[in-house]
Structures are given as structure tokens and as C-alpha cells.
Amino acid sequence: MSAAVRTALLAAAVLLLTGQGYGEPEEAAPPPSFEELEALGAIIGTIRVDPRNIFDLSDPKENSWPYRLANSLHVRTRPETVAKQLLFKTGDRVSARAIAESCWSSRSDGTSTTRALSI
């Protein structure tokens, strides 16, 4: 028996003995909160800004002419403009306070009604 076949059989035996690979798939663990990341000393990686329409036209309740009109008249904020307003940048340590303040400041200055920040 070749080494590759032995390795494959061993892996299958481990799966059988541990019960892995059977039953319901495990749900992915939720991502850590910003507070947890801050406590771990995490560093901010890539920041992606994804400006969206006001209304989600894939939702049947929002897919009628008034909503489409509002989306067409709405001027999307440029990603660079949003990035300038953030109180953190790539390479900074995660700060839950800076993240929360970035969300709050966008609402208070009228540039955005909602800014969702996620991991």
C-alpha cells in the first residue's frame, strides 16, 4: 500500500472515530466584537468603503417607482470622502471608541444617515 493511500485511510479513520464529517454542518462562529479585538491588540487591515443606495431594490417592498426615483436622485458619497472622515486607518490598533465615534460623527454632520462598520 502506498504512503498516499495509507494517509487517506488514516484521515478517513480519524473522521469516523471523531464523528467529524457527519451530521449537521457546524455553524461558523460569529466574528469577534470590536471590543474583543481591541482587548486582543488587533491591528486594522484593509478598509473597504462600499457606498450604497438608499433603498434596496432587491426587497419587493422597496422595488417600486418612488424608491427607484429616490435612488436615482441620491448622490452617493465617494469612498474617499468617507475614508477621510474615519478616525482610524490601516495599521492602527483597533479602538472600539474610534469606531463608534466614526459612526456617530457621520450622522451628526449630515453626511450619512447610517454607516455600518463590520469585520
N, CA, C and O atoms as CSV, one atom per row, in Angstrom:
chain,resi,resn,atom,element,x,y,z
A,1,MET,N,N,0.847,-1.166,0.000
A,1,MET,CA,C,0.000,0.000,0.000
A,1,MET,C,C,0.904,1.244,0.000
A,1,MET,O,O,1.869,1.325,0.759
A,2,SER,N,N,0.568,2.206,-0.866
A,2,SER,CA,C,1.406,3.403,-0.982
A,2,SER,C,C,1.178,4.332,0.211
A,2,SER,O,O,0.189,4.213,0.935
A,3,ALA,N,N,2.111,5.252,0.393
A,3,ALA,CA,C,2.022,6.208,1.500
A,3,ALA,C,C,0.802,7.107,1.345
A,3,ALA,O,O,0.174,7.469,2.340
A,4,ALA,N,N,0.460,7.473,0.116
A,4,ALA,CA,C,-0.698,8.346,-0.120
A,4,ALA,C,C,-1.989,7.643,0.273
A,4,ALA,O,O,-2.880,8.254,0.864
A,5,VAL,N,N,-2.090,6.363,-0.054
A,5,VAL,CA,C,-3.298,5.600,0.287
A,5,VAL,C,C,-3.392,5.433,1.798
A,5,VAL,O,O,-4.473,5.571,2.370
A,6,ARG,N,N,-2.255,5.132,2.457
A,6,ARG,CA,C,-2.246,4.994,3.925
A,6,ARG,C,C,-2.686,6.301,4.589
A,6,ARG,O,O,-3.454,6.287,5.550
A,7,THR,N,N,-2.198,7.421,4.073
A,7,THR,CA,C,-2.557,8.728,4.636
A,7,THR,C,C,-4.051,8.985,4.477
A,7,THR,O,O,-4.697,9.474,5.404
A,8,ALA,N,N,-4.606,8.660,3.307
A,8,ALA,CA,C,-6.029,8.872,3.065
A,8,ALA,C,C,-6.872,7.982,3.973
A,8,ALA,O,O,-7.888,8.430,4.505
A,9,LEU,N,N,-6.468,6.737,4.154
A,9,LEU,CA,C,-7.208,5.831,5.033
A,9,LEU,C,C,-7.134,6.287,6.484
A,9,LEU,O,O,-8.124,6.218,7.212
A,10,LEU,N,N,-5.968,6.750,6.903
A,10,LEU,CA,C,-5.808,7.250,8.262
A,10,LEU,C,C,-6.706,8.473,8.498
A,10,LEU,O,O,-7.349,8.592,9.541
A,11,ALA,N,N,-6.737,9.366,7.527
A,11,ALA,CA,C,-7.586,10.560,7.652
A,11,ALA,C,C,-9.057,10.158,7.740
A,11,ALA,O,O,-9.812,10.724,8.532
A,12,ALA,N,N,-9.465,9.176,6.924
A,12,ALA,CA,C,-10.858,8.706,6.965
A,12,ALA,C,C,-11.171,8.067,8.310
A,12,ALA,O,O,-12.262,8.264,8.846
A,13,ALA,N,N,-10.237,7.308,8.863
A,13,ALA,CA,C,-10.440,6.665,10.161
A,13,ALA,C,C,-10.585,7.710,11.263
A,13,ALA,O,O,-11.420,7.564,12.155
A,14,VAL,N,N,-9.779,8.755,11.201
A,14,VAL,CA,C,-9.866,9.824,12.204
A,14,VAL,C,C,-11.237,10.491,12.123
A,14,VAL,O,O,-11.854,10.771,13.151
A,15,LEU,N,N,-11.711,10.745,10.907
A,15,LEU,CA,C,-13.033,11.355,10.757
A,15,LEU,C,C,-14.123,10.452,11.311
A,15,LEU,O,O,-15.056,10.923,11.962
A,16,LEU,N,N,-14.005,9.148,11.053
A,16,LEU,CA,C,-15.001,8.211,11.569
A,16,LEU,C,C,-14.977,8.150,13.088
A,16,LEU,O,O,-16.030,8.156,13.725
A,17,LEU,N,N,-13.793,8.091,13.669
A,17,LEU,CA,C,-13.669,7.958,15.117
A,17,LEU,C,C,-14.107,9.221,15.859
A,17,LEU,O,O,-14.661,9.140,16.955
A,18,THR,N,N,-13.861,10.372,15.268
A,18,THR,CA,C,-14.213,11.626,15.946
A,18,THR,C,C,-15.617,12.092,15.621
A,18,THR,O,O,-16.141,12.998,16.269
A,19,GLY,N,N,-16.233,11.476,14.616
A,19,GLY,CA,C,-17.579,11.887,14.235
A,19,GLY,C,C,-17.599,13.120,13.362
A,19,GLY,O,O,-18.673,13.631,13.045
A,20,GLN,N,N,-16.439,13.610,12.966
A,20,GLN,CA,C,-16.399,14.786,12.104
A,20,GLN,C,C,-16.784,14.377,10.694
A,20,GLN,O,O,-16.496,13.261,10.264
A,21,GLY,N,N,-17.419,15.259,9.994
A,21,GLY,CA,C,-17.803,14.980,8.625
A,21,GLY,C,C,-19.191,14.385,8.516
A,21,GLY,O,O,-19.661,14.117,7.411
A,22,TYR,N,N,-19.865,14.170,9.651
A,22,TYR,CA,C,-21.209,13.609,9.640
A,22,TYR,C,C,-22.165,14.548,10.346
A,22,TYR,O,O,-21.755,15.391,11.143
A,23,GLY,N,N,-23.430,14.392,10.046
A,23,GLY,CA,C,-24.443,15.178,10.733
A,23,GLY,C,C,-24.552,16.575,10.164
A,23,GLY,O,O,-24.142,16.844,9.035
A,24,GLU,N,N,-25.105,17.444,10.958
A,24,GLU,CA,C,-25.333,18.817,10.543
A,24,GLU,C,C,-24.016,19.572,10.471
A,24,GLU,O,O,-23.146,19.390,11.323
A,25,PRO,N,N,-23.865,20.421,9.453
A,25,PRO,CA,C,-22.635,21.229,9.397
A,25,PRO,C,C,-22.618,22.218,10.561
A,25,PRO,O,O,-23.649,22.772,10.944
A,26,GLU,N,N,-21.445,22.421,11.100
A,26,GLU,CA,C,-21.316,23.358,12.212
A,26,GLU,C,C,-21.455,24.779,11.696
A,26,GLU,O,O,-20.956,25.124,10.625
A,27,GLU,N,N,-22.145,25.594,12.482
A,27,GLU,CA,C,-22.276,26.996,12.118
A,27,GLU,C,C,-20.967,27.704,12.427
A,27,GLU,O,O,-20.295,27.409,13.415
A,28,ALA,N,N,-20.626,28.637,11.564
A,28,ALA,CA,C,-19.415,29.418,11.786
A,28,ALA,C,C,-19.610,30.283,13.025
A,28,ALA,O,O,-20.695,30.814,13.264
A,29,ALA,N,N,-18.561,30.415,13.795
A,29,ALA,CA,C,-18.627,31.264,14.985
A,29,ALA,C,C,-18.783,32.713,14.543
A,29,ALA,O,O,-18.215,33.113,13.526
A,30,PRO,N,N,-19.541,33.500,15.289
A,30,PRO,CA,C,-19.684,34.911,14.917
A,30,PRO,C,C,-18.339,35.621,15.056
A,30,PRO,O,O,-17.521,35.241,15.893
A,31,PRO,N,N,-18.108,36.645,14.242
A,31,PRO,CA,C,-16.842,37.356,14.353
A,31,PRO,C,C,-16.754,38.051,15.714
A,31,PRO,O,O,-17.781,38.372,16.312
A,32,PRO,N,N,-15.550,38.280,16.199
A,32,PRO,CA,C,-15.409,38.957,17.494
A,32,PRO,C,C,-15.900,40.395,17.407
A,32,PRO,O,O,-15.917,40.989,16.329
A,33,SER,N,N,-16.294,40.944,18.535
A,33,SER,CA,C,-16.733,42.345,18.576
A,33,SER,C,C,-15.507,43.247,18.488
A,33,SER,O,O,-14.375,42.792,18.649
A,34,PHE,N,N,-15.747,44.525,18.232
A,34,PHE,CA,C,-14.637,45.475,18.185
A,34,PHE,C,C,-13.958,45.573,19.553
A,34,PHE,O,O,-12.745,45.762,19.636
A,35,GLU,N,N,-14.745,45.444,20.623
A,35,GLU,CA,C,-14.166,45.487,21.969
A,35,GLU,C,C,-13.225,44.304,22.202
A,35,GLU,O,O,-12.152,44.454,22.788
A,36,GLU,N,N,-13.644,43.122,21.733
A,36,GLU,CA,C,-12.797,41.935,21.875
A,36,GLU,C,C,-11.522,42.081,21.055
A,36,GLU,O,O,-10.439,41.715,21.512
A,37,LEU,N,N,-11.650,42.613,19.853
A,37,LEU,CA,C,-10.461,42.818,19.010
A,37,LEU,C,C,-9.511,43.830,19.645
A,37,LEU,O,O,-8.292,43.673,19.587
A,38,GLU,N,N,-10.088,44.875,20.255
A,38,GLU,CA,C,-9.258,45.881,20.927
A,38,GLU,C,C,-8.492,45.241,22.083
A,38,GLU,O,O,-7.301,45.497,22.260
A,39,ALA,N,N,-9.175,44.410,22.868
A,39,ALA,CA,C,-8.542,43.752,24.012
A,39,ALA,C,C,-7.417,42.815,23.562
A,39,ALA,O,O,-6.448,42.613,24.293
A,40,LEU,N,N,-7.545,42.247,22.367
A,40,LEU,CA,C,-6.508,41.351,21.839
A,40,LEU,C,C,-5.352,42.110,21.185
A,40,LEU,O,O,-4.344,41.510,20.811
A,41,GLY,N,N,-5.502,43.433,21.048
A,41,GLY,CA,C,-4.447,44.226,20.416
A,41,GLY,C,C,-4.412,44.071,18.904
A,41,GLY,O,O,-3.355,44.205,18.287
A,42,ALA,N,N,-5.572,43.787,18.300
A,42,ALA,CA,C,-5.641,43.571,16.853
A,42,ALA,C,C,-5.294,44.844,16.091
A,42,ALA,O,O,-5.514,45.958,16.568
A,43,ILE,N,N,-4.751,44.650,14.907
A,43,ILE,CA,C,-4.359,45.748,14.020
A,43,ILE,C,C,-5.359,45.820,12.868
A,43,ILE,O,O,-5.768,44.787,12.337
A,44,ILE,N,N,-5.753,47.024,12.483
A,44,ILE,CA,C,-6.688,47.206,11.374
A,44,ILE,C,C,-5.970,46.903,10.066
A,44,ILE,O,O,-4.891,47.427,9.792
A,45,GLY,N,N,-6.584,46.058,9.278
A,45,GLY,CA,C,-6.042,45.694,7.966
A,45,GLY,C,C,-6.648,46.583,6.895
A,45,GLY,O,O,-6.679,47.806,7.035
A,46,THR,N,N,-7.116,45.980,5.851
A,46,THR,CA,C,-7.708,46.713,4.736
A,46,THR,C,C,-9.049,47.312,5.135
A,46,THR,O,O,-9.859,46.654,5.788
A,47,ILE,N,N,-9.278,48.551,4.746
A,47,ILE,CA,C,-10.545,49.221,4.982
A,47,ILE,C,C,-11.225,49.362,3.623
A,47,ILE,O,O,-10.677,49.970,2.704
A,48,ARG,N,N,-12.423,48.794,3.508
A,48,ARG,CA,C,-13.191,48.900,2.264
A,48,ARG,C,C,-14.427,49.741,2.529
A,48,ARG,O,O,-15.152,49.509,3.497
A,49,VAL,N,N,-14.660,50.713,1.668
A,49,VAL,CA,C,-15.840,51.564,1.774
A,49,VAL,C,C,-16.760,51.189,0.621
A,49,VAL,O,O,-16.354,51.210,-0.541
A,50,ASP,N,N,-17.994,50.849,0.948
A,50,ASP,CA,C,-18.962,50.398,-0.048
A,50,ASP,C,C,-20.215,51.256,0.032
A,50,ASP,O,O,-21.174,50.894,0.715
A,51,PRO,N,N,-20.216,52.412,-0.673
A,51,PRO,CA,C,-21.412,53.265,-0.639
A,51,PRO,C,C,-22.581,52.555,-1.333
A,51,PRO,O,O,-22.409,51.901,-2.361
A,52,ARG,N,N,-23.743,52.698,-0.760
A,52,ARG,CA,C,-24.924,52.002,-1.284
A,52,ARG,C,C,-26.048,52.990,-1.564
A,52,ARG,O,O,-26.007,54.152,-1.159
A,53,ASN,N,N,-27.046,52.488,-2.269
A,53,ASN,CA,C,-28.256,53.268,-2.486
A,53,ASN,C,C,-29.020,53.402,-1.177
A,53,ASN,O,O,-28.744,52.711,-0.196
A,54,ILE,N,N,-29.988,54.312,-1.193
A,54,ILE,CA,C,-30.825,54.489,-0.011
A,54,ILE,C,C,-31.726,53.282,0.176
A,54,ILE,O,O,-31.870,52.776,1.289
A,55,PHE,N,N,-32.334,52.820,-0.908
A,55,PHE,CA,C,-33.285,51.717,-0.842
A,55,PHE,C,C,-32.725,50.491,-1.539
A,55,PHE,O,O,-31.994,50.599,-2.523
A,56,ASP,N,N,-33.076,49.332,-1.020
A,56,ASP,CA,C,-32.639,48.047,-1.556
A,56,ASP,C,C,-33.700,47.537,-2.519
A,56,ASP,O,O,-34.748,47.054,-2.092
A,57,LEU,N,N,-33.430,47.643,-3.825
A,57,LEU,CA,C,-34.417,47.271,-4.823
A,57,LEU,C,C,-34.607,45.762,-4.941
A,57,LEU,O,O,-35.527,45.312,-5.624
A,58,SER,N,N,-33.756,44.975,-4.291
A,58,SER,CA,C,-33.978,43.526,-4.277
A,58,SER,C,C,-35.074,43.154,-3.275
A,58,SER,O,O,-35.572,42.028,-3.289
A,59,ASP,N,N,-35.448,44.091,-2.413
A,59,ASP,CA,C,-36.554,43.896,-1.475
A,59,ASP,C,C,-37.841,44.302,-2.195
A,59,ASP,O,O,-37.979,45.458,-2.597
A,60,PRO,N,N,-38.778,43.375,-2.364
A,60,PRO,CA,C,-40.014,43.704,-3.086
A,60,PRO,C,C,-40.764,44.911,-2.518
A,60,PRO,O,O,-41.441,45.622,-3.261
A,61,LYS,N,N,-40.651,45.147,-1.220
A,61,LYS,CA,C,-41.328,46.295,-0.610
A,61,LYS,C,C,-40.707,47.625,-1.040
A,61,LYS,O,O,-41.362,48.666,-0.983
A,62,GLU,N,N,-39.449,47.589,-1.468
A,62,GLU,CA,C,-38.752,48.816,-1.857
A,62,GLU,C,C,-38.491,48.881,-3.359
A,62,GLU,O,O,-37.714,49.720,-3.814
A,63,ASN,N,N,-39.121,48.018,-4.121
A,63,ASN,CA,C,-38.889,47.993,-5.560
A,63,ASN,C,C,-40.118,48.517,-6.302
A,63,ASN,O,O,-40.798,47.772,-7.008
A,64,SER,N,N,-40.387,49.798,-6.132
A,64,SER,CA,C,-41.443,50.464,-6.886
A,64,SER,C,C,-40.925,51.846,-7.282
A,64,SER,O,O,-39.853,52.262,-6.843
A,65,TRP,N,N,-41.674,52.537,-8.097
A,65,TRP,CA,C,-41.142,53.750,-8.702
A,65,TRP,C,C,-40.693,54.824,-7.706
A,65,TRP,O,O,-39.680,55.469,-7.978
A,66,PRO,N,N,-41.364,55.068,-6.573
A,66,PRO,CA,C,-40.856,56.123,-5.678
A,66,PRO,C,C,-39.457,55.793,-5.125
A,66,PRO,O,O,-38.613,56.676,-4.974
A,67,TYR,N,N,-39.235,54.511,-4.830
A,67,TYR,CA,C,-37.941,54.106,-4.284
A,67,TYR,C,C,-36.858,54.159,-5.359
A,67,TYR,O,O,-35.736,54.595,-5.101
A,68,ARG,N,N,-37.203,53.715,-6.553
A,68,ARG,CA,C,-36.231,53.783,-7.653
A,68,ARG,C,C,-35.887,55.234,-7.973
A,68,ARG,O,O,-34.731,55.549,-8.253
A,69,LEU,N,N,-36.882,56.120,-7.934
A,69,LEU,CA,C,-36.645,57.539,-8.181
A,69,LEU,C,C,-35.713,58.123,-7.116
A,69,LEU,O,O,-34.762,58.835,-7.437
A,70,ALA,N,N,-35.992,57.817,-5.860
A,70,ALA,CA,C,-35.137,58.317,-4.773
A,70,ALA,C,C,-33.703,57.830,-4.954
A,70,ALA,O,O,-32.763,58.601,-4.762
A,71,ASN,N,N,-33.524,56.561,-5.320
A,71,ASN,CA,C,-32.171,56.043,-5.548
A,71,ASN,C,C,-31.501,56.759,-6.709
A,71,ASN,O,O,-30.306,57.050,-6.654
A,72,SER,N,N,-32.263,57.046,-7.763
A,72,SER,CA,C,-31.648,57.692,-8.932
A,72,SER,C,C,-31.263,59.145,-8.637
A,72,SER,O,O,-30.297,59.653,-9.206
A,73,LEU,N,N,-32.006,59.815,-7.756
A,73,LEU,CA,C,-31.686,61.204,-7.401
A,73,LEU,C,C,-30.612,61.312,-6.327
A,73,LEU,O,O,-29.956,62.345,-6.195
A,74,HIS,N,N,-30.441,60.251,-5.569
A,74,HIS,CA,C,-29.479,60.236,-4.465
A,74,HIS,C,C,-28.051,60.256,-5.002
A,74,HIS,O,O,-27.700,59.477,-5.888
A,75,VAL,N,N,-27.251,61.133,-4.469
A,75,VAL,CA,C,-25.841,61.196,-4.853
A,75,VAL,C,C,-25.056,60.378,-3.835
A,75,VAL,O,O,-25.053,60.689,-2.644
A,76,ARG,N,N,-24.402,59.344,-4.308
A,76,ARG,CA,C,-23.616,58.500,-3.400
A,76,ARG,C,C,-22.354,59.229,-2.965
A,76,ARG,O,O,-21.687,59.886,-3.764
A,77,THR,N,N,-22.048,59.099,-1.699
A,77,THR,CA,C,-20.822,59.681,-1.169
A,77,THR,C,C,-19.636,58.900,-1.709
A,77,THR,O,O,-19.648,57.669,-1.731
A,78,ARG,N,N,-18.611,59.625,-2.143
A,78,ARG,CA,C,-17.425,58.952,-2.669
A,78,ARG,C,C,-16.678,58.233,-1.549
A,78,ARG,O,O,-16.581,58.756,-0.439
A,79,PRO,N,N,-16.151,57.043,-1.824
A,79,PRO,CA,C,-15.419,56.295,-0.799
A,79,PRO,C,C,-14.279,57.103,-0.176
A,79,PRO,O,O,-14.008,56.962,1.016
A,80,GLU,N,N,-13.613,57.942,-0.961
A,80,GLU,CA,C,-12.500,58.748,-0.417
A,80,GLU,C,C,-13.003,59.730,0.634
A,80,GLU,O,O,-12.324,59.993,1.626
A,81,THR,N,N,-14.191,60.265,0.408
A,81,THR,CA,C,-14.768,61.213,1.362
A,81,THR,C,C,-15.065,60.516,2.687
A,81,THR,O,O,-14.782,61.054,3.757
A,82,VAL,N,N,-15.628,59.332,2.608
A,82,VAL,CA,C,-15.918,58.573,3.826
A,82,VAL,C,C,-14.614,58.217,4.531
A,82,VAL,O,O,-14.507,58.363,5.749
A,83,ALA,N,N,-13.624,57.752,3.776
A,83,ALA,CA,C,-12.339,57.343,4.359
A,83,ALA,C,C,-11.673,58.504,5.107
A,83,ALA,O,O,-11.050,58.288,6.146
A,84,LYS,N,N,-11.796,59.728,4.593
A,84,LYS,CA,C,-11.200,60.888,5.257
A,84,LYS,C,C,-11.858,61.169,6.603
A,84,LYS,O,O,-11.218,61.711,7.505
A,85,GLN,N,N,-13.131,60.804,6.745
A,85,GLN,CA,C,-13.866,61.093,7.975
A,85,GLN,C,C,-13.662,60.046,9.062
A,85,GLN,O,O,-14.015,60.279,10.218
A,86,LEU,N,N,-13.100,58.904,8.708
A,86,LEU,CA,C,-12.889,57.861,9.709
A,86,LEU,C,C,-11.794,58.288,10.682
A,86,LEU,O,O,-10.830,58.948,10.294
A,87,LEU,N,N,-11.946,57.914,11.916
A,87,LEU,CA,C,-10.976,58.281,12.951
A,87,LEU,C,C,-9.907,57.210,13.130
A,87,LEU,O,O,-9.206,57.197,14.142
A,88,PHE,N,N,-9.778,56.321,12.167
A,88,PHE,CA,C,-8.774,55.259,12.210
A,88,PHE,C,C,-8.319,54.985,10.783
A,88,PHE,O,O,-8.979,55.378,9.821
A,89,LYS,N,N,-7.186,54.309,10.661
A,89,LYS,CA,C,-6.661,53.984,9.330
A,89,LYS,C,C,-5.974,52.626,9.376
A,89,LYS,O,O,-5.745,52.065,10.447
A,90,THR,N,N,-5.657,52.120,8.218
A,90,THR,CA,C,-4.950,50.845,8.131
A,90,THR,C,C,-3.654,50.918,8.932
A,90,THR,O,O,-2.903,51.888,8.827
A,91,GLY,N,N,-3.402,49.892,9.726
A,91,GLY,CA,C,-2.185,49.841,10.536
A,91,GLY,C,C,-2.388,50.286,11.970
A,91,GLY,O,O,-1.542,50.017,12.823
A,92,ASP,N,N,-3.504,50.970,12.258
A,92,ASP,CA,C,-3.805,51.377,13.642
A,92,ASP,C,C,-4.273,50.164,14.438
A,92,ASP,O,O,-4.766,49.185,13.878
A,93,ARG,N,N,-4.109,50.248,15.748
A,93,ARG,CA,C,-4.699,49.230,16.619
A,93,ARG,C,C,-6.215,49.485,16.656
A,93,ARG,O,O,-6.663,50.630,16.593
A,94,VAL,N,N,-6.981,48.414,16.757
A,94,VAL,CA,C,-8.440,48.548,16.827
A,94,VAL,C,C,-8.813,49.334,18.073
A,94,VAL,O,O,-8.340,49.037,19.170
A,95,SER,N,N,-9.662,50.333,17.899
A,95,SER,CA,C,-10.190,51.125,19.006
A,95,SER,C,C,-11.708,51.158,18.865
A,95,SER,O,O,-12.240,51.796,17.956
A,96,ALA,N,N,-12.397,50.472,19.762
A,96,ALA,CA,C,-13.854,50.436,19.704
A,96,ALA,C,C,-14.423,51.849,19.799
A,96,ALA,O,O,-15.436,52.152,19.170
A,97,ARG,N,N,-13.783,52.703,20.572
A,97,ARG,CA,C,-14.262,54.081,20.729
A,97,ARG,C,C,-14.136,54.860,19.420
A,97,ARG,O,O,-15.063,55.568,19.027
A,98,ALA,N,N,-12.997,54.732,18.746
A,98,ALA,CA,C,-12.804,55.442,17.468
A,98,ALA,C,C,-13.801,54.959,16.429
A,98,ALA,O,O,-14.300,55.746,15.624
A,99,ILE,N,N,-14.087,53.668,16.447
A,99,ILE,CA,C,-15.055,53.113,15.501
A,99,ILE,C,C,-16.448,53.664,15.798
A,99,ILE,O,O,-17.160,54.090,14.889
A,100,ALA,N,N,-16.831,53.653,17.069
A,100,ALA,CA,C,-18.149,54.175,17.454
A,100,ALA,C,C,-18.267,55.666,17.133
A,100,ALA,O,O,-19.305,56.117,16.648
A,101,GLU,N,N,-17.211,56.428,17.401
A,101,GLU,CA,C,-17.236,57.866,17.115
A,101,GLU,C,C,-17.288,58.129,15.618
A,101,GLU,O,O,-17.900,59.108,15.191
A,102,SER,N,N,-16.664,57.285,14.816
A,102,SER,CA,C,-16.732,57.446,13.363
A,102,SER,C,C,-18.160,57.250,12.878
A,102,SER,O,O,-18.616,57.974,11.992
A,103,CYS,N,N,-18.866,56.288,13.442
A,103,CYS,CA,C,-20.278,56.071,13.083
A,103,CYS,C,C,-21.124,57.260,13.518
A,103,CYS,O,O,-21.966,57.740,12.758
A,104,TRP,N,N,-20.902,57.731,14.730
A,104,TRP,CA,C,-21.685,58.843,15.265
A,104,TRP,C,C,-21.439,60.126,14.492
A,104,TRP,O,O,-22.387,60.842,14.169
A,105,SER,N,N,-20.170,60.434,14.187
A,105,SER,CA,C,-19.866,61.704,13.513
A,105,SER,C,C,-20.474,61.763,12.131
A,105,SER,O,O,-20.817,62.847,11.660
A,106,SER,N,N,-20.619,60.621,11.462
A,106,SER,CA,C,-21.209,60.637,10.128
A,106,SER,C,C,-22.689,61.002,10.185
A,106,SER,O,O,-23.211,61.603,9.246
A,107,ARG,N,N,-23.364,60.651,11.265
A,107,ARG,CA,C,-24.773,61.003,11.395
A,107,ARG,C,C,-24.939,62.454,11.832
A,107,ARG,O,O,-25.865,63.132,11.388
A,108,SER,N,N,-24.058,62.930,12.691
A,108,SER,CA,C,-24.234,64.271,13.243
A,108,SER,C,C,-23.900,65.373,12.250
A,108,SER,O,O,-24.433,66.478,12.356
A,109,ASP,N,N,-23.022,65.090,11.279
A,109,ASP,CA,C,-22.688,66.149,10.332
A,109,ASP,C,C,-23.542,66.099,9.069
A,109,ASP,O,O,-23.331,66.878,8.140
A,110,GLY,N,N,-24.509,65.178,9.038
A,110,GLY,CA,C,-25.440,65.123,7.929
A,110,GLY,C,C,-24.916,64.454,6.670
A,110,GLY,O,O,-25.602,64.461,5.648
A,111,THR,N,N,-23.722,63.876,6.712
A,111,THR,CA,C,-23.187,63.255,5.507
A,111,THR,C,C,-23.780,61.890,5.253
A,111,THR,O,O,-23.730,61.387,4.131
A,112,SER,N,N,-24.340,61.285,6.285
A,112,SER,CA,C,-24.862,59.934,6.131
A,112,SER,C,C,-25.876,59.660,7.212
A,112,SER,O,O,-25.731,60.133,8.340
A,113,THR,N,N,-26.893,58.909,6.884
A,113,THR,CA,C,-27.862,58.549,7.914
A,113,THR,C,C,-27.404,57.293,8.650
A,113,THR,O,O,-27.690,57.127,9.836
A,114,THR,N,N,-26.708,56.426,7.965
A,114,THR,CA,C,-26.243,55.189,8.580
A,114,THR,C,C,-24.869,54.858,8.037
A,114,THR,O,O,-24.617,54.957,6.836
A,115,ARG,N,N,-24.007,54.474,8.913
A,115,ARG,CA,C,-22.718,53.957,8.480
A,115,ARG,C,C,-22.501,52.675,9.248
A,115,ARG,O,O,-22.356,52.685,10.471
A,116,ALA,N,N,-22.479,51.589,8.538
A,116,ALA,CA,C,-22.282,50.283,9.178
A,116,ALA,C,C,-20.830,49.904,9.049
A,116,ALA,O,O,-20.266,49.913,7.955
A,117,LEU,N,N,-20.237,49.577,10.156
A,117,LEU,CA,C,-18.849,49.102,10.150
A,117,LEU,C,C,-18.853,47.667,10.603
A,117,LEU,O,O,-19.420,47.327,11.642
A,118,SER,N,N,-18.219,46.830,9.819
A,118,SER,CA,C,-18.199,45.412,10.172
A,118,SER,C,C,-16.831,44.830,9.919
A,118,SER,O,O,-15.983,45.425,9.254
A,119,ILE,N,N,-16.646,43.658,10.467
A,119,ILE,CA,C,-15.369,42.965,10.358
A,119,ILE,C,C,-15.382,42.143,9.097
A,119,ILE,O,O,-14.401,41.466,8.791
